[in-house]
């Protein structure tokens, strides 16, 4: 048991019969009465400072614990085990070979470059080109790939069709026309503006044209939702349909890996959070 002289001398008091601790065993109520007398005997300016340690010691005495078993308060209320410590960093999420998580780990992480000088046509070519030389422009290629119940004019031009929109989960109807064509838009999964600011400036015009027309980076989607997305990355926008997040993020990662683009720290962290829910999600080819 802690000697009473230690408690008293720390507050400038002399031992007196009225403040002598009982020799009773731990847990004896007489110890509580003794400590009450000690606190009442302290000078007013020191009483408040003594209450906390006295109260803690009282718990020790009544419970029968040894003082060596208590994690005594340290600076700013931290316990001895916390002093000088810091929260352990969260573990890095890794993925199996072939997974989008593993592919994400290969992407450089840098800040976003300025958008200065970005020009959609000048930097990525006219929308839409026939980069694969199949006689059909990229927009019609993607409509033909993604829509069902398609009606065509000839072998290329899509006039109408249905699309189960991956971003919203709604069925949308495409009908070609000035007032209706934009209801179904072709989204660049990695927006071209984002690509420009994360490495595409350095890959050359030919590679940028292929990026802008690569089926890997293109999806037919709801027009209003695509406009809401604008040029956002994964840190600031994800599709309303939560069940599509893993596929969406995996596609972005695959595009960035293919064209040697980088991700920002916030973008990488957002992608990790999504893929932590689906660590086996594969990348796209």
C-alpha positions, -999 to 999 in steps of 0.1 A, spaced: 0 0 0 13 35 -8 26 52 24 6 82 36 38 102 39 42 101 1 7 115 -4 11 142 23 46 154 14 37 158 -22 12 185 -11 33 201 16 16 186 46 30 171 78 17 138 91 -6 142 121 -28 118 140 -58 132 121 -43 123 88 -27 90 96 -38 62 73 -53 31 88 -34 -1 88 -64 -20 78 -63 -44 49 -71 -33 14 -108 -29 9 -114 -18 45 -138 12 47 -115 28 72 -91 36 44 -118 56 26 -124 77 58 -87 83 62 -84 97 26 -114 119 31 -97 135 61 -65 139 40 -83 158 13 -102 180 37 -69 189 54 -52 202 22 -49 239 15 -78 252 -6 -55 260 -36 -42 224 -37 -74 205 -29 -87 203 -64 -53 190 -77 -53 163 -51 -88 150 -56 -82 131 -88 -51 111 -76 -67 106 -42 -99 93 -58 -79 69 -80 -59 56 -51 -91 52 -31 -104 28 -58 -71 9 -55 -75 6 -18 -111 -5 -18 -105 -31 -46 -74 -46 -31 -53 -39 -63 -17 -32 -62 -7 3 -73 18 -13 -97 -12 -27 -116 -27 6 -125 -20 25 -157 -16 59 -140 -27 90 -160 1 108 -179 2 142 -196 -31 155 -210 -49 125 -196 -31 99 -217 -25 66 -200 10 53 -196 5 29 -225 -4 58 -248 23 83 -240 44 91 -270 25 67 -291 4 72 -323 -23 54 -341 -10 25 -362 -13 32 -399 -40 13 -417 -26 -17 -437 -21 -13 -474 -48 -32 -493 -33 -56 -518 -48 -79 -544 -42 -112 -560 -24 -112 -594 -47 -102 -621 -70 -83 -598 -78 -46 -602 -63 -40 -567 -30 -55 -579 -31 -34 -610 -38 -3 -590 -7 -9 -570 14 -5 -602 1 30 -610 22 60 -602 7 84 -576 12 121 -584 -6 154 -582 -29 165 -609 -12 186 -637 -27 219 -648 -56 218 -673 -40 246 -691 -40 241 -729 -65 213 -729 -85 210 -761 -108 181 -768 -104 181 -806 -69 194 -807 -55 170 -782 -77 139 -786 -91 142 -822 -126 147 -835 -155 128 -820 -160 102 -834 -132 86 -854 -130 52 -871 -97 43 -855 -101 5 -861 -109 11 -898 -140 -11 -897 -161 14 -917 -181 25 -886 -173 54 -862 -167 47 -826 -201 60 -813 -220 36 -835 -196 8 -826 -203 13 -789 -241 17 -794 -240 -16 -814 -220 -33 -786 -241 -20 -756 -276 -18 -768 -302 -45 -773 -331 -48 -797 -311 -27 -822 -325 -13 -854 -298 -2 -879 -296 17 -911 -272 -4 -932 -245 -22 -913 -233 6 -891 -257 34 -882 -278 26 -851 -313 41 -853 -327 28 -820 -322 3 -792 -325 -3 -755 -299 0 -728 -298 -13 -692 -279 17 -680 -250 5 -658 -248 38 -639 -285 39 -627 -299 4 -633 -327 19 -654 -337 8 -689 -332 37 -713 -344 39 -749 -322 52 -776 -339 69 -806 -317 87 -831 -327 123 -836 -318 159 -828 -340 159 -797 -334 123 -785 -299 111 -794 -283 128 -763 -306 107 -739 -280 80 -744 -244 92 -744 -210 76 -748 -191 81 -716 -153 82 -713 -149 62 -681 -116 80 -676 -126 115 -687 -104 130 -713 -98 161 -692 -87 139 -663 -64 118 -686 -49 151 -699 -40 161 -663 -27 127 -653 -2 119 -679 -18 120 -714 0 151 -723 32 130 -726 19 100 -746 16 116 -781 -13 125 -803 -18 90 -818 -20 74 -784 -45 100 -772 -67 94 -802 -68 57 -794 -75 65 -758 -105 87 -768 -119 59 -790 -108 28 -771 -139 6 -763 -122 -2 -730 -128 34 -719 -163 38 -734 -198 29 -722 -232 38 -735 -249 54 -705 -278 77 -694 -271 111 -707 -281 131 -677 -260 110 -654 -230 113 -677 -234 151 -676 -235 150 -639 -203 131 -638 -185 156 -661 -147 151 -658 -148 139 -622 -124 111 -610 -133 83 -585 -125 105 -556 -154 129 -564 -179 109 -583 -191 73 -585 -222 59 -603 -255 61 -584 -258 24 -588 -236 11 -560 -234 -24 -573 -215 -11 -604 -187 6 -584 -163 -23 -585 -166 -28 -622 -164 10 -628 -133 15 -608 -116 -16 -622 -122 -2 -657 -107 31 -648 -76 15 -634 -72 -7 -665 -74 23 -688 -49 42 -667 -25 13 -667 -29 7 -705 -21 44 -713 6 49 -686 -15 75 -667 -12 81 -630 -37 86 -601 -38 112 -574 -36 102 -538 -73 109 -532 -82 90 -564 -61 60 -554 -76 60 -519 -111 61 -532 -104 32 -555 -89 12 -527 -120 17 -506 -143 5 -533 -121 -25 -542 -117 -35 -505 -154 -47 -508 -145 -68 -539 -108 -77 -537 -111 -104 -564 -125 -80 -590 -104 -85 -621 -89 -58 -643 -101 -54 -678 -81 -61 -710 
